[in-house]
Amino acid sequence: MKFAKWLYNLSNTDQYILIGFLAFSLGLSYLTILVFRTWHLKIHGSDKYSHELRITPFALVGIAFVYTVILYMSIGDTITRWVIEFSK
């Protein structure tokens, strides 16, 4: 099944859960980049020729997308069932 068809066939609940996971993953991605930045500064210190590790939108969204996929594949079904049972 293609990604677009899969996304189109998701229920509204699944789509909202994916949006929630993406929002959570953006924060987790930002935290991950900050940790890598701190680790990079600890290793290189104030070396004159070391490059600065910056937070770019591509890296932020790319890492967040990976986190979203991992979260949805691991606990998405459980969360979806829980939300459906809670809303009844």
Secondary structure, DSSP 8 states (H G I E B T S, - for coil): --HHHHHHTS-HHHHHHHHHHHHHHHHHHHHHHHHHHHHHHHHHTT-TT-------HHHHHHHHHHHHHHHHHHHHHHHHHHHHHHH-
